């Protein structure tokens, strides 16, 4: 079980082809701020049908794309 499982499960429930979440929205889902470890864990999204797209540090959001 990963500390990011609540985020991956949220994406599964959402079911949109593209999901853009702000860092604050992600914090609300997870209960903690994302940090550099997210880069290691982002590959887990594939198991839940998504891949991590653009990570914008400037605009503070992450785009997730549903796998076809």
Backbone as XML, in Angstrom:
<?xml version="1.0"?>
<chain id="A" units="angstrom">
  <residue number="1" name="UNK">
    <atom name="N" x="0.842" y="-1.183" z="0.000"/>
    <atom name="CA" x="0.000" y="0.000" z="0.000"/>
    <atom name="C" x="0.884" y="1.243" z="0.000"/>
  </residue>
  <residue number="2" name="UNK">
    <atom name="N" x="0.551" y="2.171" z="-0.840"/>
    <atom name="CA" x="1.320" y="3.396" z="-1.014"/>
    <atom name="C" x="0.641" y="4.557" z="-0.294"/>
  </residue>
  <residue number="3" name="UNK">
    <atom name="N" x="1.433" y="5.514" z="0.110"/>
    <atom name="CA" x="0.852" y="6.698" z="0.741"/>
    <atom name="C" x="0.029" y="7.517" z="-0.254"/>
  </residue>
  <residue number="4" name="UNK">
    <atom name="N" x="0.198" y="7.245" z="-1.545"/>
    <atom name="CA" x="-0.548" y="7.960" z="-2.584"/>
    <atom name="C" x="-1.794" y="7.217" z="-3.052"/>
  </residue>
  <residue number="5" name="UNK">
    <atom name="N" x="-2.097" y="6.062" z="-2.462"/>
    <atom name="CA" x="-3.283" y="5.298" z="-2.858"/>
    <atom name="C" x="-4.576" y="6.119" z="-2.829"/>
  </residue>
  <residue number="6" name="UNK">
    <atom name="N" x="-4.813" y="6.972" z="-1.836"/>
    <atom name="CA" x="-6.053" y="7.763" z="-1.863"/>
    <atom name="C" x="-6.167" y="8.638" z="-3.120"/>
  </residue>
  <residue number="7" name="UNK">
    <atom name="N" x="-5.053" y="9.138" z="-3.617"/>
    <atom name="CA" x="-5.065" y="9.942" z="-4.840"/>
    <atom name="C" x="-5.407" y="9.074" z="-6.042"/>
  </residue>
  <residue number="8" name="UNK">
    <atom name="N" x="-4.787" y="7.904" z="-6.139"/>
    <atom name="CA" x="-5.057" y="7.023" z="-7.276"/>
    <atom name="C" x="-6.519" y="6.568" z="-7.246"/>
  </residue>
  <residue number="9" name="UNK">
    <atom name="N" x="-7.037" y="6.285" z="-6.073"/>
    <atom name="CA" x="-8.435" y="5.870" z="-5.955"/>
    <atom name="C" x="-9.376" y="7.014" z="-6.332"/>
  </residue>
  <residue number="10" name="UNK">
    <atom name="N" x="-9.013" y="8.223" z="-5.970"/>
    <atom name="CA" x="-9.801" y="9.390" z="-6.361"/>
    <atom name="C" x="-9.881" y="9.486" z="-7.882"/>
  </residue>
  <residue number="11" name="UNK">
    <atom name="N" x="-8.768" y="9.264" z="-8.551"/>
    <atom name="CA" x="-8.749" y="9.331" z="-10.013"/>
    <atom name="C" x="-9.643" y="8.249" z="-10.619"/>
  </residue>
  <residue number="12" name="UNK">
    <atom name="N" x="-9.625" y="7.067" z="-10.053"/>
    <atom name="CA" x="-10.476" y="5.984" z="-10.550"/>
    <atom name="C" x="-11.950" y="6.351" z="-10.450"/>
  </residue>
  <residue number="13" name="UNK">
    <atom name="N" x="-12.321" y="6.994" z="-9.378"/>
    <atom name="CA" x="-13.720" y="7.390" z="-9.176"/>
    <atom name="C" x="-14.104" y="8.509" z="-10.135"/>
  </residue>
  <residue number="14" name="UNK">
    <atom name="N" x="-13.181" y="9.429" z="-10.402"/>
    <atom name="CA" x="-13.467" y="10.592" z="-11.251"/>
    <atom name="C" x="-13.818" y="10.178" z="-12.677"/>
  </residue>
  <residue number="15" name="UNK">
    <atom name="N" x="-13.032" y="9.312" z="-13.270"/>
    <atom name="CA" x="-13.270" y="8.721" z="-14.592"/>
    <atom name="C" x="-13.203" y="9.688" z="-15.777"/>
  </residue>
  <residue number="16" name="UNK">
    <atom name="N" x="-12.769" y="10.914" z="-15.606"/>
    <atom name="CA" x="-12.575" y="11.809" z="-16.748"/>
    <atom name="C" x="-11.303" y="11.412" z="-17.489"/>
  </residue>
  <residue number="17" name="UNK">
    <atom name="N" x="-11.240" y="11.749" z="-18.774"/>
    <atom name="CA" x="-10.045" y="11.431" z="-19.560"/>
    <atom name="C" x="-8.826" y="12.219" z="-19.085"/>
  </residue>
  <residue number="18" name="UNK">
    <atom name="N" x="-9.063" y="13.449" z="-18.667"/>
    <atom name="CA" x="-7.999" y="14.303" z="-18.144"/>
    <atom name="C" x="-8.474" y="14.923" z="-16.838"/>
  </residue>
  <residue number="19" name="UNK">
    <atom name="N" x="-7.639" y="14.827" z="-15.823"/>
    <atom name="CA" x="-7.963" y="15.403" z="-14.518"/>
    <atom name="C" x="-6.816" y="16.325" z="-14.136"/>
  </residue>
  <residue number="20" name="UNK">
    <atom name="N" x="-7.155" y="17.578" z="-13.855"/>
    <atom name="CA" x="-6.146" y="18.547" z="-13.426"/>
    <atom name="C" x="-6.446" y="18.926" z="-11.983"/>
  </residue>
  <residue number="21" name="UNK">
    <atom name="N" x="-5.501" y="18.637" z="-11.112"/>
    <atom name="CA" x="-5.680" y="18.923" z="-9.691"/>
    <atom name="C" x="-4.595" y="19.881" z="-9.220"/>
  </residue>
  <residue number="22" name="UNK">
    <atom name="N" x="-4.996" y="20.838" z="-8.407"/>
    <atom name="CA" x="-4.010" y="21.740" z="-7.814"/>
    <atom name="C" x="-3.317" y="21.022" z="-6.667"/>
  </residue>
  <residue number="23" name="UNK">
    <atom name="N" x="-2.193" y="21.542" z="-6.255"/>
    <atom name="CA" x="-1.484" y="20.973" z="-5.109"/>
    <atom name="C" x="-2.379" y="20.996" z="-3.868"/>
  </residue>
  <residue number="24" name="UNK">
    <atom name="N" x="-3.201" y="22.042" z="-3.729"/>
    <atom name="CA" x="-4.099" y="22.145" z="-2.573"/>
    <atom name="C" x="-5.181" y="21.066" z="-2.623"/>
  </residue>
  <residue number="25" name="UNK">
    <atom name="N" x="-5.715" y="20.797" z="-3.822"/>
    <atom name="CA" x="-6.716" y="19.738" z="-3.960"/>
    <atom name="C" x="-6.106" y="18.379" z="-3.626"/>
  </residue>
  <residue number="26" name="UNK">
    <atom name="N" x="-4.881" y="18.167" z="-4.078"/>
    <atom name="CA" x="-4.189" y="16.909" z="-3.787"/>
    <atom name="C" x="-3.944" y="16.789" z="-2.290"/>
  </residue>
  <residue number="27" name="UNK">
    <atom name="N" x="-3.574" y="17.894" z="-1.653"/>
    <atom name="CA" x="-3.371" y="17.879" z="-0.199"/>
    <atom name="C" x="-4.668" y="17.514" z="0.515"/>
  </residue>
  <residue number="28" name="UNK">
    <atom name="N" x="-5.774" y="18.029" z="0.026"/>
    <atom name="CA" x="-7.073" y="17.722" z="0.615"/>
    <atom name="C" x="-7.417" y="16.233" z="0.481"/>
  </residue>
  <residue number="29" name="UNK">
    <atom name="N" x="-7.066" y="15.640" z="-0.647"/>
    <atom name="CA" x="-7.327" y="14.213" z="-0.882"/>
    <atom name="C" x="-6.425" y="13.342" z="-0.018"/>
  </residue>
  <residue number="30" name="UNK">
    <atom name="N" x="-5.149" y="13.702" z="0.058"/>
    <atom name="CA" x="-4.167" y="12.876" z="0.752"/>
    <atom name="C" x="-4.060" y="13.147" z="2.246"/>
  </residue>
  <residue number="31" name="UNK">
    <atom name="N" x="-4.297" y="14.398" z="2.626"/>
    <atom name="CA" x="-4.108" y="14.782" z="4.018"/>
    <atom name="C" x="-2.704" y="15.274" z="4.315"/>
  </residue>
  <residue number="32" name="UNK">
    <atom name="N" x="-1.887" y="15.408" z="3.276"/>
    <atom name="CA" x="-0.526" y="15.939" z="3.423"/>
    <atom name="C" x="-0.080" y="16.570" z="2.101"/>
  </residue>
  <residue number="33" name="UNK">
    <atom name="N" x="0.918" y="17.437" z="2.192"/>
    <atom name="CA" x="1.481" y="18.069" z="0.990"/>
    <atom name="C" x="2.272" y="17.042" z="0.186"/>
  </residue>
  <residue number="34" name="UNK">
    <atom name="N" x="2.168" y="17.140" z="-1.144"/>
    <atom name="CA" x="3.037" y="16.285" z="-1.954"/>
    <atom name="C" x="4.451" y="16.842" z="-1.860"/>
  </residue>
  <residue number="35" name="UNK">
    <atom name="N" x="5.419" y="15.964" z="-2.036"/>
    <atom name="CA" x="6.812" y="16.385" z="-1.985"/>
    <atom name="C" x="7.576" y="15.710" z="-3.120"/>
  </residue>
  <residue number="36" name="UNK">
    <atom name="N" x="8.877" y="15.805" z="-3.081"/>
    <atom name="CA" x="9.701" y="15.248" z="-4.160"/>
    <atom name="C" x="9.512" y="13.742" z="-4.323"/>
  </residue>
  <residue number="37" name="UNK">
    <atom name="N" x="9.070" y="13.048" z="-3.290"/>
    <atom name="CA" x="8.863" y="11.603" z="-3.394"/>
    <atom name="C" x="7.760" y="11.264" z="-4.394"/>
  </residue>
  <residue number="38" name="UNK">
    <atom name="N" x="6.902" y="12.232" z="-4.696"/>
    <atom name="CA" x="5.838" y="11.992" z="-5.675"/>
    <atom name="C" x="6.427" y="11.536" z="-7.007"/>
  </residue>
  <residue number="39" name="UNK">
    <atom name="N" x="7.579" y="12.041" z="-7.353"/>
    <atom name="CA" x="8.218" y="11.657" z="-8.621"/>
    <atom name="C" x="8.531" y="10.168" z="-8.663"/>
  </residue>
  <residue number="40" name="UNK">
    <atom name="N" x="8.823" y="9.589" z="-7.517"/>
    <atom name="CA" x="9.071" y="8.147" z="-7.441"/>
    <atom name="C" x="7.762" y="7.371" z="-7.525"/>
  </residue>
  <residue number="41" name="UNK">
    <atom name="N" x="6.731" y="7.863" z="-6.871"/>
    <atom name="CA" x="5.458" y="7.157" z="-6.776"/>
    <atom name="C" x="4.542" y="7.362" z="-7.979"/>
  </residue>
  <residue number="42" name="UNK">
    <atom name="N" x="4.810" y="8.352" z="-8.816"/>
    <atom name="CA" x="3.885" y="8.682" z="-9.898"/>
    <atom name="C" x="3.639" y="7.517" z="-10.853"/>
  </residue>
  <residue number="43" name="UNK">
    <atom name="N" x="4.593" y="6.607" z="-10.965"/>
    <atom name="CA" x="4.397" y="5.454" z="-11.858"/>
    <atom name="C" x="3.286" y="4.525" z="-11.368"/>
  </residue>
  <residue number="44" name="UNK">
    <atom name="N" x="2.922" y="4.623" z="-10.098"/>
    <atom name="CA" x="1.828" y="3.808" z="-9.550"/>
    <atom name="C" x="0.484" y="4.150" z="-10.187"/>
  </residue>
  <residue number="45" name="UNK">
    <atom name="N" x="0.341" y="5.354" z="-10.707"/>
    <atom name="CA" x="-0.921" y="5.787" z="-11.302"/>
    <atom name="C" x="-1.352" y="4.858" z="-12.434"/>
  </residue>
  <residue number="46" name="UNK">
    <atom name="N" x="-0.399" y="4.262" z="-13.116"/>
    <atom name="CA" x="-0.693" y="3.363" z="-14.236"/>
    <atom name="C" x="-1.544" y="2.180" z="-13.772"/>
  </residue>
  <residue number="47" name="UNK">
    <atom name="N" x="-1.287" y="1.683" z="-12.584"/>
    <atom name="CA" x="-2.058" y="0.555" z="-12.041"/>
    <atom name="C" x="-3.528" y="0.925" z="-11.838"/>
  </residue>
  <residue number="48" name="UNK">
    <atom name="N" x="-3.810" y="2.212" z="-11.765"/>
    <atom name="CA" x="-5.171" y="2.694" z="-11.542"/>
    <atom name="C" x="-5.768" y="3.320" z="-12.798"/>
  </residue>
  <residue number="49" name="UNK">
    <atom name="N" x="-5.083" y="3.134" z="-13.946"/>
    <atom name="CA" x="-5.627" y="3.572" z="-15.227"/>
    <atom name="C" x="-5.261" y="4.974" z="-15.658"/>
  </residue>
  <residue number="50" name="UNK">
    <atom name="N" x="-4.321" y="5.594" z="-14.976"/>
    <atom name="CA" x="-3.902" y="6.954" z="-15.323"/>
    <atom name="C" x="-2.388" y="7.035" z="-15.415"/>
  </residue>
  <residue number="51" name="UNK">
    <atom name="N" x="-1.937" y="8.051" z="-16.133"/>
    <atom name="CA" x="-0.527" y="8.377" z="-16.095"/>
    <atom name="C" x="-0.406" y="9.846" z="-15.725"/>
  </residue>
  <residue number="52" name="UNK">
    <atom name="N" x="0.681" y="10.169" z="-15.061"/>
    <atom name="CA" x="0.922" y="11.546" z="-14.668"/>
    <atom name="C" x="1.400" y="12.302" z="-15.897"/>
  </residue>
  <residue number="53" name="UNK">
    <atom name="N" x="0.715" y="13.374" z="-16.205"/>
    <atom name="CA" x="1.081" y="14.215" z="-17.335"/>
    <atom name="C" x="1.962" y="15.355" z="-16.867"/>
  </residue>
  <residue number="54" name="UNK">
    <atom name="N" x="1.492" y="16.557" z="-17.112"/>
    <atom name="CA" x="2.268" y="17.746" z="-16.778"/>
    <atom name="C" x="2.236" y="18.030" z="-15.282"/>
  </residue>
  <residue number="55" name="UNK">
    <atom name="N" x="3.416" y="18.295" z="-14.748"/>
    <atom name="CA" x="3.549" y="18.765" z="-13.368"/>
    <atom name="C" x="4.036" y="20.205" z="-13.455"/>
  </residue>
  <residue number="56" name="UNK">
    <atom name="N" x="3.203" y="21.141" z="-13.057"/>
    <atom name="CA" x="3.571" y="22.555" z="-13.120"/>
    <atom name="C" x="3.875" y="23.071" z="-11.721"/>
  </residue>
  <residue number="57" name="UNK">
    <atom name="N" x="5.145" y="23.281" z="-11.464"/>
    <atom name="CA" x="5.537" y="23.844" z="-10.165"/>
    <atom name="C" x="5.162" y="25.322" z="-10.083"/>
  </residue>
  <residue number="58" name="UNK">
    <atom name="N" x="5.206" y="26.000" z="-11.210"/>
    <atom name="CA" x="4.877" y="27.423" z="-11.240"/>
    <atom name="C" x="3.388" y="27.650" z="-10.952"/>
  </residue>
  <residue number="59" name="UNK">
    <atom name="N" x="2.518" y="26.889" z="-11.634"/>
    <atom name="CA" x="1.078" y="27.047" z="-11.461"/>
    <atom name="C" x="0.521" y="26.140" z="-10.357"/>
  </residue>
  <residue number="60" name="UNK">
    <atom name="N" x="1.372" y="25.265" z="-9.821"/>
    <atom name="CA" x="1.030" y="24.383" z="-8.708"/>
    <atom name="C" x="-0.157" y="23.478" z="-9.013"/>
  </residue>
  <residue number="61" name="UNK">
    <atom name="N" x="-0.018" y="22.723" z="-10.106"/>
    <atom name="CA" x="-1.027" y="21.728" z="-10.437"/>
    <atom name="C" x="-0.379" y="20.550" z="-11.161"/>
  </residue>
  <residue number="62" name="UNK">
    <atom name="N" x="-1.112" y="19.442" z="-11.179"/>
    <atom name="CA" x="-0.672" y="18.233" z="-11.881"/>
    <atom name="C" x="-1.820" y="17.767" z="-12.761"/>
  </residue>
  <residue number="63" name="UNK">
    <atom name="N" x="-1.497" y="17.394" z="-13.983"/>
    <atom name="CA" x="-2.486" y="16.860" z="-14.914"/>
    <atom name="C" x="-2.298" y="15.352" z="-15.009"/>
  </residue>
  <residue number="64" name="UNK">
    <atom name="N" x="-3.395" y="14.632" z="-14.887"/>
    <atom name="CA" x="-3.397" y="13.174" z="-14.992"/>
    <atom name="C" x="-4.203" y="12.801" z="-16.238"/>
  </residue>
  <residue number="65" name="UNK">
    <atom name="N" x="-3.693" y="11.870" z="-17.030"/>
    <atom name="CA" x="-4.344" y="11.451" z="-18.259"/>
    <atom name="C" x="-4.749" y="9.990" z="-18.164"/>
  </residue>
  <residue number="66" name="UNK">
    <atom name="N" x="-6.005" y="9.726" z="-18.513"/>
    <atom name="CA" x="-6.515" y="8.358" z="-18.474"/>
    <atom name="C" x="-5.863" y="7.546" z="-19.585"/>
  </residue>
  <residue number="67" name="UNK">
    <atom name="N" x="-5.455" y="6.340" z="-19.261"/>
    <atom name="CA" x="-4.871" y="5.441" z="-20.258"/>
    <atom name="C" x="-6.000" y="4.847" z="-21.094"/>
  </residue>
  <residue number="68" name="UNK">
    <atom name="N" x="-5.764" y="4.710" z="-22.373"/>
    <atom name="CA" x="-6.797" y="4.187" z="-23.284"/>
    <atom name="C" x="-6.771" y="2.708" z="-23.332"/>
  </residue>
</chain>
